[in-house]
Amino acid sequence: MMSARPSTWLGFAIALLALAFEFVALPAAQELALARTSAAQAKDDFRWIRENVTLAATANTSITSTANPLQALEAALVETRLQQGALAEQGDVDSMVLLGSMHFRGQGGPQDFAEARRLFQMAADLGSAAARTNLARMHMKGEGGPEDFVEARRLLDLAIEQGDDDAQVVLGHMY
């Protein structure tokens, strides 16, 4: 019986990595992209996130053709979390929102509701409607801090004024 050539295994590994990417990393990227009020901006954001996660996975020299694709994806998420952290520290609001979502879900590192709440608060203070909506959800459920329905309502009202449709849906769930 002939064994498969290394290039075949590499192709298989890449295909598995792409499949894993679709089910693990894309939901976080889609949340950020869909949270934008501008459809064109959301499309550009999603493309940027997808390219950077893919580049991080392929740039990791410890990943070989025999590596588990999910490990490669996790390495890419870790790298993305580090990159977004650096951008968030420089005041990039979109990076604060994405990094907050990654902390909330435990992508690229441990789940940390308190850190997610802190990042969403920073972005909300800078005017991000998506951050205000995410922060309101956390206030409603007491994630990363105490429940505060009054603050959740205030944040949702601000996000709705900015045209965030998701905020209207979340507000409907409050009642």
C-alpha positions in Angstrom: 0.0 0.0 0.0 1.4 3.4 -1.0 1.5 6.1 1.6 0.3 9.6 0.8 2.9 12.1 -0.2 3.8 14.9 2.3 2.2 17.5 0.0 -1.1 15.6 0.2 -0.9 15.6 4.0 -0.1 19.3 4.0 -3.1 20.0 1.8 -5.3 17.9 4.1 -4.0 19.8 7.1 -4.7 23.1 5.5 -8.2 22.0 4.6 -8.8 20.9 8.2 -7.5 24.2 9.4 -9.8 26.1 7.1 -12.7 24.0 8.3 -11.8 24.7 12.0 -11.4 28.4 11.2 -15.0 28.4 9.9 -16.5 27.0 13.1 -14.3 28.6 15.8 -12.7 31.9 14.7 -15.2 33.3 12.3 -18.0 33.7 14.9 -15.9 36.2 16.8 -15.0 38.0 13.6 -18.5 38.1 12.4 -19.8 39.5 15.7 -17.4 42.5 15.3 -18.2 42.9 11.6 -22.0 42.7 12.2 -21.9 45.1 15.1 -20.8 47.9 12.7 -23.4 50.3 11.4 -21.8 50.5 8.0 -22.1 47.4 5.8 -19.1 48.4 3.8 -17.0 48.9 6.9 -18.2 45.6 8.3 -17.1 43.8 5.2 -13.7 45.4 5.3 -13.3 44.6 9.1 -14.3 41.0 8.5 -11.9 40.6 5.6 -9.1 42.2 7.8 -9.8 39.8 10.7 -9.9 36.8 8.5 -6.7 37.6 6.7 -4.9 38.3 10.0 -6.1 35.1 11.7 -5.0 33.1 8.6 -1.6 34.8 8.5 -1.1 34.2 12.2 -1.8 30.5 11.6 0.5 30.2 8.7 3.3 32.2 10.2 3.5 30.0 13.3 6.7 28.1 12.6 5.9 25.4 15.2 3.0 24.2 13.1 4.0 21.5 10.7 2.0 19.5 8.2 1.4 16.9 10.8 0.1 19.2 13.5 -3.5 19.2 14.7 -5.3 22.0 12.7 -7.2 23.0 15.9 -3.9 23.6 17.6 -2.8 25.8 14.6 -6.1 27.7 14.9 -5.6 28.1 18.7 -2.1 29.5 18.0 -3.6 31.9 15.5 -6.2 33.1 18.1 -3.5 33.6 20.7 -1.5 35.7 18.3 -4.6 37.7 17.3 -5.4 38.3 20.9 -1.9 39.6 21.5 -2.0 41.8 18.4 -5.4 43.2 19.3 -4.2 43.8 22.9 -1.4 46.0 21.6 -3.8 48.0 19.4 -6.3 48.3 22.2 -3.6 49.8 24.5 -2.9 52.4 21.8 -6.6 53.4 22.0 -8.0 51.5 19.0 -11.7 51.2 19.8 -12.4 48.4 17.3 -9.6 46.3 18.8 -11.1 46.9 22.3 -14.4 45.5 21.1 -12.8 42.5 19.4 -10.5 41.8 22.3 -13.4 42.1 24.7 -15.3 39.6 22.7 -12.3 37.2 22.7 -12.0 37.5 26.5 -15.8 37.0 26.8 -15.7 33.8 24.8 -12.3 32.5 26.0 -10.8 32.6 22.5 -7.0 32.7 22.3 -6.7 32.5 26.1 -8.8 32.0 29.2 -12.4 33.3 29.5 -12.3 36.4 31.6 -15.6 38.3 32.0 -14.1 41.0 34.2 -11.5 41.8 31.5 -14.2 41.7 28.8 -16.3 44.1 30.8 -13.3 46.4 31.3 -12.5 46.5 27.6 -16.2 47.0 26.6 -16.4 49.9 29.1 -13.3 51.6 27.6 -14.7 51.3 24.1 -18.2 52.4 25.3 -16.6 55.5 26.9 -15.1 56.3 23.5 -18.5 56.0 21.8 -18.7 52.5 20.4 -22.3 51.4 20.0 -21.3 47.7 19.8 -19.3 48.0 23.0 -22.3 49.7 24.7 -24.6 46.8 23.6 -22.2 44.1 24.7 -21.6 45.9 28.0 -25.3 46.2 28.6 -25.7 42.4 28.1 -23.0 41.9 30.7 -24.7 44.3 33.1 -28.0 42.4 32.6 -26.5 39.1 33.4 -24.1 40.2 36.1 -21.1 38.9 34.1 -17.8 40.3 35.2 -19.5 42.5 37.8 -22.8 43.1 39.5 -26.1 43.1 37.8 -27.2 46.7 37.0 -30.4 47.0 34.9 -30.5 50.7 35.1 -27.0 51.0 33.6 -27.9 48.4 31.0 -30.9 50.4 30.0 -28.8 53.6 29.8 -26.2 51.9 27.6 -28.8 50.4 25.3 -30.5 53.8 24.9 -27.2 55.3 23.8 -26.5 52.5 21.4 -30.0 52.8 19.9 -29.5 56.5 19.4 -26.4 55.6 17.4 -28.5 53.3 15.2 -27.4 49.9 16.7 -30.2 47.5 15.7 -28.8 44.8 18.0 -29.3 47.1 21.0 -33.1 47.3 20.2 -33.2 43.5 20.2 -31.4 43.3 23.6 -33.7 46.0 25.0 -36.7 43.9 23.9 -35.3 41.0 25.9 -35.1 43.1 29.0 -38.9 43.2 29.2 
